[in-house]
Amino acid sequence: MGIISTIVIGFIVGLVARAILPGKQAMGFILTVILGVVGSLLATYAGQAMGWYQAGVGAGFLASVVGAIVVLVIYGAVARR
């Protein structure tokens, strides 16, 4: 059940990040899920490094969306080349 919930939440976070960031992002379902999951992981580890989260605590929804936006900007810069 943990994997399925991670995929669903990753998909929702990826969709929200793609909706917030202007421009066209040509991504399918799988890349959107990966975007959301990686953004959430980025937000979790960055928050733990800065002391915002305790070890073992995941980032919240808004922090995950911000992390996904950062990943999307990096993806856009790399994919443009």
Secondary structure, 3 states (H helix, E strand, C coil): CHHHHHHHHHHHHHHHHHHHCCCCCCCCHHHHHHHHHHHHHHHHHHHHHCCCCCCCCCCCHHHHHHHHHHHHHHHHHHHHC
